[in-house]
């Protein structure tokens, strides 16, 4: 007679926690940094040199030696991990679907609200290495 074990491997569940105030401050600082980088590129987009601000940011990063940009998840899918001590490069993410309805919306008090673009954290091929089996 065969017996089955009740110790099946359960998938890990990740609980999304609220960021701490320190984490929120770091994100705000990164957003401000990206806004500063984007100011000059925005003028070049208007002139027609770039189609998007992200296109200009990618070229800026390429000039500094950062090419082949992917998110952490994309690198992990191809068995690559970020090297210890490396910091992400910043791009603008796509607004959520509900935010794409209008470029600007009017708030209850009559002021225009800009569309919120989240940050996208990417790494270049110079910042990753093959994953090591544990």
KOLVEXBA-310233 format. One record per atom (N, C-alpha, C): residue number from 1; residue in three letters; atom name; z negated, y, x negated. Coordinates in nm, 3 decimals. Layout:
BEGIN
  num  residuo  atomo        Z        Y        X
  NUM      Ala     CA        Z        Y        X
...
***
This chain:
BEGIN
  num  residuo  atomo        Z        Y        X
    1      Unk      N    0.000   -0.119   -0.082
    1      Unk     CA    0.000    0.000    0.000
    1      Unk      C    0.000    0.126   -0.087
    2      Unk      N    0.088    0.221   -0.054
    2      Unk     CA    0.095    0.345   -0.131
    2      Unk      C    0.007    0.451   -0.069
    3      Unk      N   -0.057    0.525   -0.154
    3      Unk     CA   -0.135    0.639   -0.104
    3      Unk      C   -0.070    0.767   -0.154
    4      Unk      N   -0.077    0.867   -0.072
    4      Unk     CA   -0.022    0.996   -0.112
    4      Unk      C   -0.135    1.091   -0.147
    5      Unk      N   -0.109    1.173   -0.241
    5      Unk     CA   -0.209    1.269   -0.286
    5      Unk      C   -0.203    1.395   -0.199
    6      Unk      N   -0.317    1.449   -0.168
    6      Unk     CA   -0.323    1.572   -0.091
    6      Unk      C   -0.316    1.696   -0.181
    7      Unk      N   -0.297    1.673   -0.310
    7      Unk     CA   -0.292    1.786   -0.402
    7      Unk      C   -0.148    1.825   -0.431
    8      Unk      N   -0.082    1.875   -0.330
    8      Unk     CA    0.056    1.922   -0.346
    8      Unk      C    0.054    2.061   -0.408
    9      Unk      N    0.157    2.090   -0.484
    9      Unk     CA    0.168    2.222   -0.543
    9      Unk      C    0.213    2.321   -0.437
   10      Unk      N    0.129    2.421   -0.416
   10      Unk     CA    0.163    2.524   -0.318
   10      Unk      C    0.226    2.641   -0.391
   11      Unk      N    0.322    2.707   -0.327
   11      Unk     CA    0.383    2.823   -0.391
   11      Unk      C    0.280    2.935   -0.405
   12      Unk      N    0.293    3.010   -0.513
   12      Unk     CA    0.202    3.122   -0.533
   12      Unk      C    0.235    3.232   -0.434
   13      Unk      N    0.134    3.287   -0.375
   13      Unk     CA    0.152    3.400   -0.284
   13      Unk      C    0.108    3.526   -0.356
   14      Unk      N    0.191    3.626   -0.353
   14      Unk     CA    0.159    3.751   -0.417
   14      Unk      C    0.122    3.852   -0.310
   15      Unk      N    0.005    3.907   -0.326
   15      Unk     CA   -0.042    4.007   -0.232
   15      Unk      C   -0.013    4.143   -0.292
   16      Unk      N    0.059    4.223   -0.216
   16      Unk     CA    0.093    4.357   -0.263
   16      Unk      C   -0.030    4.445   -0.245
   17      Unk      N   -0.081    4.493   -0.357
   17      Unk     CA   -0.200    4.578   -0.354
   17      Unk      C   -0.158    4.724   -0.358
   18      Unk      N   -0.245    4.807   -0.304
   18      Unk     CA   -0.223    4.951   -0.310
   18      Unk      C   -0.239    4.994   -0.455
   19      Unk      N   -0.150    5.081   -0.504
   19      Unk     CA   -0.165    5.128   -0.642
   19      Unk      C   -0.289    5.216   -0.656
   20      Unk      N   -0.349    5.210   -0.773
   20      Unk     CA   -0.466    5.294   -0.800
   20      Unk      C   -0.419    5.438   -0.820
   21      Unk      N   -0.512    5.529   -0.821
   21      Unk     CA   -0.478    5.670   -0.841
   21      Unk      C   -0.415    5.690   -0.979
   22      Unk      N   -0.464    5.618   -1.079
   22      Unk     CA   -0.409    5.627   -1.215
   22      Unk      C   -0.264    5.581   -1.216
   23      Unk      N   -0.234    5.472   -1.144
   23      Unk     CA   -0.096    5.422   -1.135
   23      Unk      C   -0.006    5.522   -1.062
   24      Unk      N   -0.058    5.582   -0.956
   24      Unk     CA    0.019    5.682   -0.882
   24      Unk      C    0.050    5.803   -0.970
   25      Unk      N   -0.046    5.845   -1.051
   25      Unk     CA   -0.024    5.958   -1.142
   25      Unk      C    0.086    5.924   -1.242
   26      Unk      N    0.086    5.801   -1.294
   26      Unk     CA    0.187    5.759   -1.391
   26      Unk      C    0.326    5.758   -1.326
   27      Unk      N    0.333    5.713   -1.202
   27      Unk     CA    0.461    5.711   -1.130
   27      Unk      C    0.510    5.853   -1.105
   28      Unk      N    0.419    5.943   -1.068
   28      Unk     CA    0.457    6.083   -1.046
   28      Unk      C    0.510    6.145   -1.176
   29      Unk      N    0.446    6.113   -1.288
   29      Unk     CA    0.490    6.166   -1.417
   29      Unk      C    0.630    6.114   -1.451
   30      Unk      N    0.655    5.986   -1.425
   30      Unk     CA    0.787    5.928   -1.451
   30      Unk      C    0.892    5.991   -1.360
   31      Unk      N    0.857    6.015   -1.235
   31      Unk     CA    0.950    6.079   -1.141
   31      Unk      C    0.985    6.221   -1.190
   32      Unk      N    0.883    6.295   -1.237
   32      Unk     CA    0.907    6.429   -1.289
   32      Unk      C    0.997    6.423   -1.413
   33      Unk      N    0.975    6.325   -1.499
   33      Unk     CA    1.058    6.306   -1.618
   33      Unk      C    1.203    6.280   -1.579
   34      Unk      N    1.223    6.195   -1.479
   34      Unk     CA    1.358    6.163   -1.434
   34      Unk      C    1.424    6.284   -1.368
   35      Unk      N    1.346    6.363   -1.295
   35      Unk     CA    1.401    6.485   -1.233
   35      Unk      C    1.452    6.580   -1.341
   36      Unk      N    1.376    6.595   -1.451
   36      Unk     CA    1.418    6.683   -1.560
   36      Unk      C    1.547    6.634   -1.624
   37      Unk      N    1.556    6.503   -1.648
   37      Unk     CA    1.680    6.445   -1.704
   37      Unk      C    1.798    6.467   -1.609
   38      Unk      N    1.771    6.462   -1.481
   38      Unk     CA    1.877    6.469   -1.381
   38      Unk      C    1.932    6.610   -1.360
   39      Unk      N    1.855    6.712   -1.392
   39      Unk     CA    1.897    6.850   -1.366
   39      Unk      C    2.030    6.882   -1.435
   40      Unk      N    2.037    6.854   -1.564
   40      Unk     CA    2.160    6.883   -1.637
   40      Unk      C    2.277    6.797   -1.592
   41      Unk      N    2.247    6.673   -1.558
   41      Unk     CA    2.353    6.581   -1.515
   41      Unk      C    2.406    6.620   -1.377
   42      Unk      N    2.319    6.675   -1.294
   42      Unk     CA    2.361    6.717   -1.160
   42      Unk      C    2.473    6.820   -1.168
   43      Unk      N    2.462    6.912   -1.264
   43      Unk     CA    2.567    7.012   -1.282
   43      Unk      C    2.699    6.946   -1.325
   44      Unk      N    2.689    6.842   -1.409
   44      Unk     CA    2.810    6.771   -1.452
   44      Unk      C    2.873    6.690   -1.339
   45      Unk      N    2.790    6.645   -1.246
   45      Unk     CA    2.843    6.575   -1.127
   45      Unk      C    2.922    6.674   -1.043
   46      Unk      N    2.870    6.795   -1.026
   46      Unk     CA    2.941    6.898   -0.949
   46      Unk      C    3.072    6.936   -1.013
   47      Unk      N    3.076    6.935   -1.149
   47      Unk     CA    3.198    6.966   -1.222
   47      Unk      C    3.299    6.851   -1.217
   48      Unk      N    3.254    6.733   -1.178
   48      Unk     CA    3.343    6.618   -1.168
   48      Unk      C    3.343    6.526   -1.288
   49      Unk      N    3.257    6.551   -1.388
   49      Unk     CA    3.253    6.464   -1.505
   49      Unk      C    3.197    6.326   -1.468
   50      Unk      N    3.101    6.322   -1.380
   50      Unk     CA    3.041    6.196   -1.333
   50      Unk      C    3.050    6.191   -1.181
   51      Unk      N    3.055    6.069   -1.128
   51      Unk     CA    3.053    6.052   -0.983
   51      Unk      C    2.912    6.061   -0.927
   52      Unk      N    2.814    6.013   -1.006
   52      Unk     CA    2.676    6.012   -0.960
   52      Unk      C    2.584    6.052   -1.075
   53      Unk      N    2.463    6.090   -1.041
   53      Unk     CA    2.363    6.122   -1.143
   53      Unk      C    2.331    5.998   -1.224
   54      Unk      N    2.319    5.882   -1.159
   54      Unk     CA    2.291    5.758   -1.232
   54      Unk      C    2.399    5.727   -1.334
   55      Unk      N    2.523    5.755   -1.301
   55      Unk     CA    2.633    5.732   -1.396
   55      Unk      C    2.612    5.817   -1.522
   56      Unk      N    2.570    5.940   -1.505
   56      Unk     CA    2.540    6.027   -1.618
   56      Unk      C    2.420    5.980   -1.697
   57      Unk      N    2.316    5.933   -1.627
   57      Unk     CA    2.198    5.880   -1.694
   57      Unk      C    2.233    5.757   -1.777
   58      Unk      N    2.316    5.670   -1.722
   58      Unk     CA    2.357    5.548   -1.794
   58      Unk      C    2.432    5.586   -1.921
   59      Unk      N    2.518    5.686   -1.914
   59      Unk     CA    2.591    5.730   -2.034
   59      Unk      C    2.494    5.791   -2.135
   60      Unk      N    2.398    5.867   -2.088
   60      Unk     CA    2.297    5.926   -2.175
   60      Unk      C    2.219    5.817   -2.248
   61      Unk      N    2.178    5.714   -2.176
   61      Unk     CA    2.107    5.602   -2.237
   61      Unk      C    2.196    5.527   -2.336
   62      Unk      N    2.325    5.511   -2.303
   62      Unk     CA    2.418    5.440   -2.391
   62      Unk      C    2.433    5.515   -2.523
   63      Unk      N    2.436    5.648   -2.518
   63      Unk     CA    2.445    5.728   -2.641
   63      Unk      C    2.323    5.708   -2.730
   64      Unk      N    2.210    5.674   -2.669
   64      Unk     CA    2.087    5.648   -2.744
   64      Unk      C    2.077    5.501   -2.785
   65      Unk      N    2.180    5.420   -2.754
   65      Unk     CA    2.182    5.279   -2.794
   65      Unk      C    2.136    5.181   -2.688
   66      Unk      N    2.111    5.229   -2.568
   66      Unk     CA    2.065    5.141   -2.460
   66      Unk      C    2.183    5.106   -2.370
   67      Unk      N    2.235    4.985   -2.386
   67      Unk     CA    2.349    4.941   -2.305
   67      Unk      C    2.311    4.817   -2.225
   68      Unk      N    2.397    4.780   -2.134
   68      Unk     CA    2.377    4.661   -2.050
   68      Unk      C    2.240    4.667   -1.981
   69      Unk      N    2.223    4.761   -1.891
   69      Unk     CA    2.096    4.783   -1.823
   69      Unk      C    2.081    4.691   -1.703
   70      Unk      N    1.963    4.630   -1.693
   70      Unk     CA    1.930    4.543   -1.580
   70      Unk      C    1.782    4.561   -1.546
   71      Unk      N    1.747    4.526   -1.424
   71      Unk     CA    1.606    4.530   -1.385
   71      Unk      C    1.533    4.410   -1.448
   72      Unk      N    1.401    4.416   -1.446
   72      Unk     CA    1.321    4.305   -1.498
   72      Unk      C    1.358    4.175   -1.428
   73      Unk      N    1.372    4.181   -1.297
   73      Unk     CA    1.406    4.062   -1.218
   73      Unk      C    1.542    4.005   -1.262
   74      Unk      N    1.640    4.092   -1.284
   74      Unk     CA    1.772    4.045   -1.326
   74      Unk      C    1.767    3.980   -1.463
   75      Unk      N    1.690    4.036   -1.558
   75      Unk     CA    1.676    3.974   -1.689
   75      Unk      C    1.605    3.840   -1.677
   76      Unk      N    1.499    3.833   -1.596
   76      Unk     CA    1.425    3.709   -1.579
   76      Unk      C    1.511    3.598   -1.520
   77      Unk      N    1.604    3.634   -1.431
   77      Unk     CA    1.693    3.534   -1.371
   77      Unk      C    1.781    3.465   -1.474
   78      Unk      N    1.809    3.533   -1.585
   78      Unk     CA    1.892    3.472   -1.690
   78      Unk      C    1.805    3.433   -1.811
   79      Unk      N    1.677    3.404   -1.782
   79      Unk     CA    1.582    3.354   -1.881
   79      Unk      C    1.561    3.448   -2.000
   80      Unk      N    1.554    3.576   -1.972
   80      Unk     CA    1.524    3.676   -2.075
   80      Unk      C    1.397    3.749   -2.033
   81      Unk      N    1.312    3.782   -2.131
   81      Unk     CA    1.191    3.857   -2.101
   81      Unk      C    1.191    3.985   -2.183
   82      Unk      N    1.118    4.084   -2.135
   82      Unk     CA    1.109    4.212   -2.204
   82      Unk      C    1.015    4.195   -2.324
   83      Unk      N    1.057    4.250   -2.437
   83      Unk     CA    0.976    4.245   -2.558
   83      Unk      C    0.847    4.325   -2.538
   84      Unk      N    0.740    4.277   -2.598
   84      Unk     CA    0.611    4.343   -2.587
   84      Unk      C    0.622    4.486   -2.642
   85      Unk      N    0.568    4.581   -2.567
   85      Unk     CA    0.566    4.720   -2.609
   85      Unk      C    0.685    4.803   -2.565
   86      Unk      N    0.786    4.739   -2.508
   86      Unk     CA    0.904    4.814   -2.462
   86      Unk      C    0.872    4.885   -2.332
   87      Unk      N    0.934    5.000   -2.312
   87      Unk     CA    0.915    5.078   -2.190
   87      Unk      C    1.046    5.084   -2.113
   88      Unk      N    1.035    5.082   -1.983
   88      Unk     CA    1.153    5.085   -1.896
   88      Unk      C    1.223    5.219   -1.903
   89      Unk      N    1.354    5.214   -1.884
   89      Unk     CA    1.434    5.334   -1.865
   89      Unk      C    1.440    5.361   -1.716
   90      Unk      N    1.463    5.484   -1.678
   90      Unk     CA    1.457    5.519   -1.536
   90      Unk      C    1.594    5.555   -1.480
   91      Unk      N    1.621    5.505   -1.362
   91      Unk     CA    1.737    5.542   -1.282
   91      Unk      C    1.686    5.570   -1.142
   92      Unk      N    1.770    5.634   -1.062
   92      Unk     CA    1.735    5.655   -0.922
   92      Unk      C    1.774    5.531   -0.843
   93      Unk      N    1.683    5.483   -0.757
   93      Unk     CA    1.711    5.370   -0.670
   93      Unk      C    1.780    5.416   -0.543
   94      Unk      N    1.826    5.321   -0.466
   94      Unk     CA    1.888    5.352   -0.337
   94      Unk      C    1.781    5.378   -0.233
   95      Unk      N    1.804    5.478   -0.147
   95      Unk     CA    1.706    5.500   -0.040
   95      Unk      C    1.704    5.381    0.055
   96      Unk      N    1.592    5.360    0.120
   96      Unk     CA    1.582    5.252    0.217
   96      Unk      C    1.678    5.277    0.331
   97      Unk      N    1.717    5.171    0.400
   97      Unk     CA    1.818    5.183    0.506
   97      Unk      C    1.784    5.287    0.610
   98      Unk      N    1.657    5.298    0.649
   98      Unk     CA    1.622    5.395    0.752
   98      Unk      C    1.638    5.538    0.701
   99      Unk      N    1.630    5.557    0.567
   99      Unk     CA    1.644    5.690    0.511
   99      Unk      C    1.790    5.730    0.494
  100      Unk      N    1.884    5.637    0.503
  100      Unk     CA    2.025    5.667    0.480
  100      Unk      C    2.094    5.731    0.600
  101      Unk      N    2.024    5.742    0.712
  101      Unk     CA    2.086    5.797    0.833
  101      Unk      C    2.141    5.937    0.810
  102      Unk      N    2.060    6.022    0.750
  102      Unk     CA    2.102    6.159    0.723
  102      Unk      C    2.061    6.197    0.582
  103      Unk      N    2.139    6.281    0.520
  103      Unk     CA    2.107    6.325    0.384
  103      Unk      C    1.977    6.406    0.384
  104      Unk      N    1.960    6.494    0.481
  104      Unk     CA    1.834    6.565    0.497
  104      Unk      C    1.795    6.557    0.643
  105      Unk      N    1.667    6.553    0.668
  105      Unk     CA    1.617    6.549    0.805
  105      Unk      C    1.526    6.669    0.825
  106      Unk      N    1.501    6.701    0.948
  106      Unk     CA    1.415    6.814    0.981
  106      Unk      C    1.280    6.757    1.025
  107      Unk      N    1.173    6.806    0.963
  107      Unk     CA    1.040    6.760    0.997
  107      Unk      C    0.993    6.828    1.126
  108      Unk      N    0.875    6.788    1.172
  108      Unk     CA    0.822    6.841    1.298
  108      Unk      C    0.801    6.993    1.292
  109      Unk      N    0.767    7.046    1.175
  109      Unk     CA    0.743    7.190    1.164
  109      Unk      C    0.870    7.269    1.134
  110      Unk      N    0.986    7.204    1.142
  110      Unk     CA    1.114    7.272    1.128
  110      Unk      C    1.167    7.282    0.986
  111      Unk      N    1.093    7.230    0.887
  111      Unk     CA    1.139    7.234    0.748
  111      Unk      C    1.229    7.115    0.719
  112      Unk      N    1.327    7.138    0.632
  112      Unk     CA    1.415    7.028    0.592
  112      Unk      C    1.342    6.937    0.495
  113      Unk      N    1.357    6.805    0.517
  113      Unk     CA    1.300    6.706    0.426
  113      Unk      C    1.413    6.640    0.350
  114      Unk      N    1.400    6.634    0.217
  114      Unk     CA    1.500    6.567    0.134
  114      Unk      C    1.487    6.416    0.149
  115      Unk      N    1.596    6.346    0.129
  115      Unk     CA    1.593    6.200    0.130
  115      Unk      C    1.514    6.153    0.009
  116      Unk      N    1.429    6.054    0.027
  116      Unk     CA    1.346    6.002   -0.081
  116      Unk      C    1.422    5.892   -0.155
  117      Unk      N    1.441    5.912   -0.284
  117      Unk     CA    1.504    5.812   -0.369
  117      Unk      C    1.396    5.751   -0.458
  118      Unk      N    1.373    5.621   -0.449
  118      Unk     CA    1.271    5.559   -0.532
  118      Unk      C    1.318    5.548   -0.677
  119      Unk      N    1.224    5.521   -0.766
  119      Unk     CA    1.258    5.499   -0.906
  119      Unk      C    1.306    5.356   -0.925
  120      Unk      N    1.399    5.338   -1.017
  120      Unk     CA    1.447    5.205   -1.053
  120      Unk      C    1.420    5.189   -1.203
  121      Unk      N    1.343    5.089   -1.239
  121      Unk     CA    1.306    5.064   -1.377
  121      Unk      C    1.401    4.960   -1.436
  122      Unk      N    1.470    4.995   -1.544
  122      Unk     CA    1.567    4.905   -1.606
  122      Unk      C    1.538    4.892   -1.756
  123      Unk      N    1.591    4.785   -1.813
  123      Unk     CA    1.578    4.757   -1.956
  123      Unk      C    1.715    4.725   -2.012
  124      Unk      N    1.736    4.758   -2.140
  124      Unk     CA    1.865    4.729   -2.204
  124      Unk      C    1.856    4.596   -2.277
  125      Unk      N    1.973    4.550   -2.321
  125      Unk     CA    1.978    4.423   -2.393
  125      Unk      C    1.900    4.429   -2.525
  126      Unk      N    1.877    4.549   -2.578
  126      Unk     CA    1.800    4.564   -2.702
  126      Unk      C    1.650    4.548   -2.678
  127      Unk      N    1.608    4.552   -2.553
  127      Unk     CA    1.466    4.547   -2.520
  127      Unk      C    1.421    4.410   -2.470
  128      Unk      N    1.509    4.313   -2.470
  128      Unk     CA    1.475    4.181   -2.417
  128      Unk      C    1.496    4.073   -2.523
  129      Unk      N    1.437    3.957   -2.496
  129      Unk     CA    1.450    3.841   -2.583
  129      Unk      C    1.450    3.716   -2.498
  130      Unk      N    1.499    3.604   -2.551
  130      Unk     CA    1.496    3.480   -2.472
  130      Unk      C    1.353    3.442   -2.438
  131      Unk      N    1.335    3.389   -2.318
  131      Unk     CA    1.201    3.347   -2.276
  131      Unk      C    1.156    3.229   -2.359
  132      Unk      N    1.029    3.227   -2.390
  132      Unk     CA    0.970    3.119   -2.468
  132      Unk      C    0.900    3.026   -2.369
  133      Unk      N    0.930    2.895   -2.379
  133      Unk     CA    0.864    2.799   -2.290
  133      Unk      C    0.717    2.788   -2.329
  134      Unk      N    0.632    2.785   -2.230
  134      Unk     CA    0.487    2.775   -2.255
  134      Unk      C    0.440    2.634   -2.247
***
